[in-house]
Amino acid sequence: METLISTAHVPTKFLKSAYLIGKIPRRALASEPRVSYDLYIPPEPYKSISLAQSKDGPQKAPQKLPLLVFIHGTLRDDCYIDRGLIPFAESTPCAVMAPLFPAGLEGPFDLDSYKLLRSRTLRSDLALLGMLDEVAHCWPGIDTSKIFLMGYSGGAQFVHRFLYLYPERLAAVSIGAPGSVTALDTSMKWPAGIADVEKLFGVCIDRDLIKQVQIQLVVGDADIEVHGGEEFWTWLRKLRIAPDAESVAGVQPDTEPNGLQNKRMVENRLGTLKRLQTLWREDGINAQLDIVEGAKHEGIKCQGHSLKFLDSRMRQQ
């Protein structure tokens, strides 16, 4: 962290000129430069915190800004600006961070490895934790101890798996229409279940901590189509079992792309979330399910429900 500047050492009047408030230029993660993140920090709320900290010290400073982390989907075109998250950041107020996990890190057809939190060369879960460490150092006025995490489609796959591993870092999560999910089932290996989580990630899943996180599931009432159709999944399975599948698809031998180990969970997103809510309820985990009328697999139509849920939780802090 020695090479990273902290706003604690920058006069408040220079924060904007130094690009340390407002829209922050996309930053490469120091510990893993292949991944990066965007950040938006509402200027006036943050300057107020900085002034209070410089005058009164951290013990008397106003409450830190909450942090909303938005995880992109497979296309990686989910720009937080286009999605209207800047007005949300200003009105709440909160900071917004949007990580970018590039495609192709593990091979030419690697679109999904970040969703599973680990691949041959990247632990996307640790990358996010590294981003939070950087933000905590550079912007001490942002609360990174417990974040608000949201993702739609491929981003929702990342979000619910991160919830399993690091519930102590989460205040609330919004999980929007994932195409496949991981069950809290110790009879199946990751990513279908959690039998080998401790071996793969070095952590133990704590259901009691998961129960303390406020959880929303959101999906359109018409989100019932199987992505690509059955013919596509048949072709993908044949590709997976081909002799050179690992080198072509860029996946690990014990990892199926898009959760194919658990094909019955890859049906339609509405059914998938209903089933996940039921399974969690059996484990004593409560999740609010919001079904958006008239929405297919359309993130923008569902986003308002996610932001309403997260905004109310931020204001409870």
TORVEXMI-408827 format. One record per residue (C-alpha): z, x, y; chain; residue number from 0. Coordinates in nm, 2 decimals, padded with zeros to 4 digits, always signed. Layout:
N
DOZA       up     east    north   torba   mivex
DOZA        Z        X        Y       A     NUM
...
***
This chain:
317
DOZA       up     east    north   torba   mivex
DOZA   +00.00   +00.00   +00.00       A       0
DOZA   +00.02   +00.30   +00.23       A       1
DOZA   -00.34   +00.27   +00.33       A       2
DOZA   -00.31   -00.10   +00.42       A       3
DOZA   -00.21   -00.20   +00.77       A       4
DOZA   +00.06   -00.45   +00.83       A       5
DOZA   +00.07   -00.71   +01.11       A       6
DOZA   +00.43   -00.61   +01.15       A       7
DOZA   +00.30   -00.29   +01.32       A       8
DOZA   +00.04   -00.45   +01.54       A       9
DOZA   +00.12   -00.60   +01.88       A      10
DOZA   +00.07   -00.98   +01.86       A      11
DOZA   -00.18   -00.97   +02.14       A      12
DOZA   -00.41   -00.74   +01.94       A      13
DOZA   -00.41   -00.94   +01.61       A      14
DOZA   -00.73   -01.12   +01.69       A      15
DOZA   -00.92   -00.82   +01.80       A      16
DOZA   -00.81   -00.63   +01.49       A      17
DOZA   -00.94   -00.92   +01.27       A      18
DOZA   -00.60   -00.99   +01.13       A      19
DOZA   -00.58   -01.36   +01.22       A      20
DOZA   -00.84   -01.63   +01.20       A      21
DOZA   -01.13   -01.56   +00.96       A      22
DOZA   -01.05   -01.23   +00.79       A      23
DOZA   -01.35   -01.02   +00.68       A      24
DOZA   -01.38   -01.03   +00.30       A      25
DOZA   -01.16   -00.76   +00.15       A      26
DOZA   -01.20   -00.56   -00.17       A      27
DOZA   -00.89   -00.55   -00.38       A      28
DOZA   -00.76   -00.20   -00.36       A      29
DOZA   -00.65   -00.19   -00.72       A      30
DOZA   -00.98   -00.34   -00.85       A      31
DOZA   -01.26   -00.31   -00.59       A      32
DOZA   -01.50   -00.51   -00.81       A      33
DOZA   -01.32   -00.82   -00.70       A      34
DOZA   -01.25   -00.93   -00.35       A      35
DOZA   -01.10   -01.22   -00.14       A      36
DOZA   -01.15   -01.41   +00.18       A      37
DOZA   -00.86   -01.51   +00.39       A      38
DOZA   -00.81   -01.75   +00.68       A      39
DOZA   -00.49   -01.74   +00.88       A      40
DOZA   -00.44   -02.00   +01.16       A      41
DOZA   -00.40   -01.79   +01.47       A      42
DOZA   -00.14   -01.98   +01.68       A      43
DOZA   +00.11   -02.05   +01.40       A      44
DOZA   +00.09   -01.69   +01.27       A      45
DOZA   +00.13   -01.54   +01.62       A      46
DOZA   +00.44   -01.76   +01.67       A      47
DOZA   +00.59   -01.61   +01.35       A      48
DOZA   +00.49   -01.26   +01.45       A      49
DOZA   +00.65   -01.30   +01.79       A      50
DOZA   +00.97   -01.44   +01.64       A      51
DOZA   +00.99   -01.16   +01.39       A      52
DOZA   +00.95   -00.89   +01.65       A      53
DOZA   +01.21   -01.04   +01.88       A      54
DOZA   +01.47   -01.17   +01.64       A      55
DOZA   +01.41   -00.99   +01.32       A      56
DOZA   +01.31   -01.14   +00.98       A      57
DOZA   +01.64   -01.31   +00.92       A      58
DOZA   +01.60   -01.54   +01.22       A      59
DOZA   +01.22   -01.58   +01.20       A      60
DOZA   +01.07   -01.93   +01.15       A      61
DOZA   +00.96   -02.04   +00.81       A      62
DOZA   +00.66   -01.84   +00.68       A      63
DOZA   +00.32   -02.00   +00.64       A      64
DOZA   +00.26   -02.14   +00.29       A      65
DOZA   -00.05   -01.99   +00.11       A      66
DOZA   -00.32   -02.21   -00.05       A      67
DOZA   -00.53   -02.01   -00.30       A      68
DOZA   -00.87   -02.17   -00.38       A      69
DOZA   -01.03   -02.05   -00.71       A      70
DOZA   -01.41   -02.09   -00.72       A      71
DOZA   -01.62   -02.24   -00.99       A      72
DOZA   -01.90   -02.09   -01.21       A      73
DOZA   -02.16   -02.08   -00.93       A      74
DOZA   -01.92   -01.89   -00.70       A      75
DOZA   -02.07   -02.07   -00.40       A      76
DOZA   -01.75   -02.26   -00.32       A      77
DOZA   -01.71   -02.12   +00.03       A      78
DOZA   -01.37   -02.23   +00.17       A      79
DOZA   -01.53   -02.27   +00.51       A      80
DOZA   -01.80   -02.51   +00.39       A      81
DOZA   -01.54   -02.70   +00.20       A      82
DOZA   -01.35   -02.77   +00.52       A      83
DOZA   -01.04   -02.57   +00.44       A      84
DOZA   -01.01   -02.43   +00.79       A      85
DOZA   -00.92   -02.76   +00.95       A      86
DOZA   -00.67   -02.81   +00.66       A      87
DOZA   -00.52   -02.47   +00.73       A      88
DOZA   -00.49   -02.55   +01.10       A      89
DOZA   -00.33   -02.89   +01.06       A      90
DOZA   -00.08   -02.82   +00.79       A      91
DOZA   -00.05   -02.53   +00.89       A      92
DOZA   -00.10   -02.28   +00.61       A      93
DOZA   -00.31   -01.97   +00.52       A      94
DOZA   -00.60   -02.00   +00.28       A      95
DOZA   -00.71   -01.73   +00.03       A      96
DOZA   -01.03   -01.75   -00.17       A      97
DOZA   -01.07   -01.48   -00.44       A      98
DOZA   -01.42   -01.38   -00.56       A      99
DOZA   -01.46   -01.28   -00.93       A     100
DOZA   -01.83   -01.17   -00.96       A     101
DOZA   -02.05   -01.28   -01.25       A     102
DOZA   -02.18   -01.01   -01.48       A     103
DOZA   -01.88   -00.79   -01.50       A     104
DOZA   -01.89   -00.79   -01.88       A     105
DOZA   -02.26   -00.82   -01.94       A     106
DOZA   -02.57   -01.00   -01.81       A     107
DOZA   -02.46   -01.35   -01.93       A     108
DOZA   -02.09   -01.31   -01.83       A     109
DOZA   -02.02   -01.62   -01.62       A     110
DOZA   -01.68   -01.72   -01.75       A     111
DOZA   -01.46   -01.43   -01.83       A     112
DOZA   -01.25   -01.47   -01.52       A     113
DOZA   -01.16   -01.82   -01.63       A     114
DOZA   -00.99   -01.69   -01.94       A     115
DOZA   -00.78   -01.44   -01.74       A     116
DOZA   -00.88   -01.14   -01.94       A     117
DOZA   -01.19   -00.96   -02.06       A     118
DOZA   -01.27   -00.61   -02.18       A     119
DOZA   -01.25   -00.45   -01.83       A     120
DOZA   -01.07   -00.71   -01.61       A     121
DOZA   -00.75   -00.90   -01.61       A     122
DOZA   -00.82   -01.16   -01.35       A     123
DOZA   -00.46   -01.28   -01.36       A     124
DOZA   -00.34   -00.94   -01.25       A     125
DOZA   -00.61   -00.92   -00.99       A     126
DOZA   -00.48   -01.24   -00.83       A     127
DOZA   -00.12   -01.10   -00.84       A     128
DOZA   -00.26   -00.78   -00.68       A     129
DOZA   -00.41   -00.98   -00.40       A     130
DOZA   -00.08   -01.16   -00.34       A     131
DOZA   +00.09   -00.82   -00.32       A     132
DOZA   -00.17   -00.70   -00.06       A     133
DOZA   -00.12   -01.02   +00.15       A     134
DOZA   +00.25   -00.99   +00.14       A     135
DOZA   +00.23   -00.63   +00.27       A     136
DOZA   -00.04   -00.69   +00.54       A     137
DOZA   +00.08   -01.04   +00.65       A     138
DOZA   +00.46   -01.06   +00.61       A     139
DOZA   +00.45   -01.40   +00.79       A     140
DOZA   +00.28   -01.55   +00.48       A     141
DOZA   +00.49   -01.67   +00.19       A     142
DOZA   +00.34   -01.53   -00.13       A     143
DOZA   +00.65   -01.57   -00.35       A     144
DOZA   +00.54   -01.92   -00.45       A     145
DOZA   +00.18   -02.02   -00.38       A     146
DOZA   -00.02   -02.35   -00.39       A     147
DOZA   -00.31   -02.30   -00.63       A     148
DOZA   -00.62   -02.52   -00.66       A     149
DOZA   -00.95   -02.50   -00.85       A     150
DOZA   -01.23   -02.73   -00.96       A     151
DOZA   -01.44   -02.71   -01.27       A     152
DOZA   -01.44   -02.34   -01.37       A     153
DOZA   -01.17   -02.27   -01.11       A     154
DOZA   -00.95   -02.53   -01.28       A     155
DOZA   -00.98   -02.34   -01.60       A     156
DOZA   -00.83   -02.04   -01.43       A     157
DOZA   -00.57   -02.24   -01.25       A     158
DOZA   -00.41   -02.41   -01.56       A     159
DOZA   -00.41   -02.09   -01.76       A     160
DOZA   -00.25   -01.90   -01.47       A     161
DOZA   +00.01   -02.19   -01.46       A     162
DOZA   +00.10   -02.12   -01.82       A     163
DOZA   +00.16   -01.74   -01.76       A     164
DOZA   +00.31   -01.74   -01.41       A     165
DOZA   +00.48   -02.07   -01.33       A     166
DOZA   +00.75   -01.89   -01.13       A     167
DOZA   +00.48   -01.79   -00.87       A     168
DOZA   +00.36   -02.15   -00.82       A     169
DOZA   +00.50   -02.43   -00.61       A     170
DOZA   +00.22   -02.68   -00.69       A     171
DOZA   -00.12   -02.68   -00.85       A     172
DOZA   -00.43   -02.90   -00.84       A     173
DOZA   -00.65   -02.88   -01.15       A     174
DOZA   -00.99   -03.04   -01.10       A     175
DOZA   -01.22   -03.14   -01.38       A     176
DOZA   -01.22   -02.83   -01.61       A     177
DOZA   -01.49   -02.82   -01.88       A     178
DOZA   -01.24   -02.68   -02.13       A     179
DOZA   -00.87   -02.64   -02.15       A     180
DOZA   -00.60   -02.44   -02.33       A     181
DOZA   -00.34   -02.64   -02.52       A     182
DOZA   +00.02   -02.54   -02.54       A     183
DOZA   -00.04   -02.51   -02.92       A     184
DOZA   +00.10   -02.21   -03.11       A     185
DOZA   -00.13   -02.27   -03.41       A     186
DOZA   -00.44   -02.17   -03.22       A     187
DOZA   -00.53   -01.84   -03.05       A     188
DOZA   -00.62   -01.79   -02.68       A     189
DOZA   -00.81   -01.95   -02.51       A     190
DOZA   -00.79   -02.26   -02.74       A     191
DOZA   -00.41   -02.23   -02.78       A     192
DOZA   -00.13   -01.99   -02.70       A     193
DOZA   -00.05   -01.83   -03.04       A     194
DOZA   -00.13   -01.47   -02.92       A     195
DOZA   -00.03   -01.49   -02.55       A     196
DOZA   +00.25   -01.24   -02.57       A     197
DOZA   +00.02   -00.99   -02.74       A     198
DOZA   -00.27   -01.04   -02.50       A     199
DOZA   -00.08   -01.07   -02.17       A     200
DOZA   +00.27   -00.93   -02.23       A     201
DOZA   +00.44   -01.25   -02.12       A     202
DOZA   +00.61   -01.54   -02.29       A     203
DOZA   +00.53   -01.89   -02.19       A     204
DOZA   +00.83   -02.07   -02.05       A     205
DOZA   +00.79   -02.45   -02.07       A     206
DOZA   +01.10   -02.51   -01.86       A     207
DOZA   +00.95   -02.31   -01.57       A     208
DOZA   +00.62   -02.50   -01.61       A     209
DOZA   +00.81   -02.83   -01.58       A     210
DOZA   +00.93   -02.72   -01.23       A     211
DOZA   +00.58   -02.68   -01.09       A     212
DOZA   +00.43   -02.99   -00.93       A     213
DOZA   +00.10   -03.06   -01.11       A     214
DOZA   -00.20   -03.27   -01.02       A     215
DOZA   -00.50   -03.34   -01.24       A     216
DOZA   -00.80   -03.48   -01.07       A     217
DOZA   -01.14   -03.59   -01.20       A     218
DOZA   -01.41   -03.84   -01.13       A     219
DOZA   -01.43   -04.17   -01.32       A     220
DOZA   -01.79   -04.10   -01.40       A     221
DOZA   -01.74   -03.73   -01.50       A     222
DOZA   -01.83   -03.80   -01.87       A     223
DOZA   -02.14   -03.59   -01.94       A     224
DOZA   -02.12   -03.28   -02.16       A     225
DOZA   -02.24   -02.99   -01.96       A     226
DOZA   -02.58   -02.88   -02.09       A     227
DOZA   -02.59   -03.14   -02.37       A     228
DOZA   -02.53   -03.09   -02.74       A     229
DOZA   -02.85   -02.88   -02.79       A     230
DOZA   -02.72   -02.63   -02.54       A     231
DOZA   -02.39   -02.59   -02.72       A     232
DOZA   -02.57   -02.55   -03.05       A     233
DOZA   -02.78   -02.27   -02.90       A     234
DOZA   -02.48   -02.10   -02.75       A     235
DOZA   -02.29   -02.11   -03.07       A     236
DOZA   -02.59   -01.94   -03.25       A     237
DOZA   -02.60   -01.68   -02.98       A     238
DOZA   -02.22   -01.62   -03.02       A     239
DOZA   -02.25   -01.54   -03.39       A     240
DOZA   -02.56   -01.32   -03.36       A     241
DOZA   -02.51   -00.95   -03.46       A     242
DOZA   -02.56   -00.83   -03.10       A     243
DOZA   -02.37   -01.12   -02.94       A     244
DOZA   -02.10   -00.90   -02.80       A     245
DOZA   -02.34   -00.68   -02.61       A     246
DOZA   -02.56   -00.96   -02.50       A     247
DOZA   -02.30   -01.22   -02.39       A     248
DOZA   -02.04   -00.97   -02.27       A     249
DOZA   -01.75   -01.13   -02.45       A     250
DOZA   -01.48   -01.00   -02.67       A     251
DOZA   -01.51   -01.05   -03.05       A     252
DOZA   -01.20   -01.28   -03.05       A     253
DOZA   -01.31   -01.47   -02.75       A     254
DOZA   -01.56   -01.76   -02.74       A     255
DOZA   -01.75   -01.82   -02.41       A     256
DOZA   -01.63   -02.14   -02.24       A     257
DOZA   -01.37   -02.21   -02.50       A     258
DOZA   -01.60   -02.27   -02.80       A     259
DOZA   -01.31   -02.19   -03.03       A     260
DOZA   -01.19   -02.54   -02.95       A     261
DOZA   -01.51   -02.74   -02.94       A     262
DOZA   -01.33   -03.08   -02.96       A     263
DOZA   -01.18   -03.00   -02.61       A     264
DOZA   -01.53   -02.96   -02.46       A     265
DOZA   -01.64   -03.32   -02.45       A     266
DOZA   -01.63   -03.47   -02.11       A     267
DOZA   -01.40   -03.38   -01.82       A     268
DOZA   -01.25   -03.72   -01.78       A     269
DOZA   -01.15   -03.73   -02.15       A     270
DOZA   -01.04   -03.37   -02.14       A     271
DOZA   -00.79   -03.43   -01.86       A     272
DOZA   -00.66   -03.75   -02.01       A     273
DOZA   -00.59   -03.57   -02.33       A     274
DOZA   -00.43   -03.27   -02.16       A     275
DOZA   -00.20   -03.50   -01.97       A     276
DOZA   -00.10   -03.67   -02.29       A     277
DOZA   -00.03   -03.33   -02.46       A     278
DOZA   +00.17   -03.21   -02.17       A     279
DOZA   +00.37   -03.53   -02.16       A     280
DOZA   +00.47   -03.47   -02.52       A     281
DOZA   +00.60   -03.13   -02.41       A     282
DOZA   +00.80   -03.29   -02.12       A     283
DOZA   +00.56   -03.16   -01.86       A     284
DOZA   +00.47   -03.43   -01.59       A     285
DOZA   +00.13   -03.42   -01.43       A     286
DOZA   -00.01   -03.67   -01.18       A     287
DOZA   -00.36   -03.78   -01.28       A     288
DOZA   -00.59   -03.90   -01.00       A     289
DOZA   -00.92   -04.05   -01.11       A     290
DOZA   -01.17   -04.07   -00.83       A     291
DOZA   -01.38   -04.38   -00.82       A     292
DOZA   -01.75   -04.33   -00.81       A     293
DOZA   -01.74   -03.96   -00.86       A     294
DOZA   -01.93   -03.76   -01.13       A     295
DOZA   -01.88   -03.39   -01.15       A     296
DOZA   -01.86   -03.36   -00.78       A     297
DOZA   -01.60   -03.13   -00.64       A     298
DOZA   -01.63   -03.24   -00.28       A     299
DOZA   -01.56   -03.60   -00.37       A     300
DOZA   -01.24   -03.50   -00.55       A     301
DOZA   -01.12   -03.23   -00.30       A     302
DOZA   -00.97   -03.48   -00.05       A     303
DOZA   -00.73   -03.60   -00.33       A     304
DOZA   -00.64   -03.24   -00.41       A     305
DOZA   -00.57   -03.15   -00.04       A     306
DOZA   -00.36   -03.47   +00.01       A     307
DOZA   -00.15   -03.38   -00.29       A     308
DOZA   -00.10   -03.02   -00.18       A     309
DOZA   -00.04   -03.10   +00.18       A     310
DOZA   +00.25   -03.34   +00.09       A     311
DOZA   +00.40   -03.07   -00.13       A     312
DOZA   +00.37   -02.80   +00.14       A     313
DOZA   +00.55   -03.03   +00.39       A     314
DOZA   +00.83   -03.07   +00.14       A     315
DOZA   +00.90   -02.69   +00.15       A     316
***
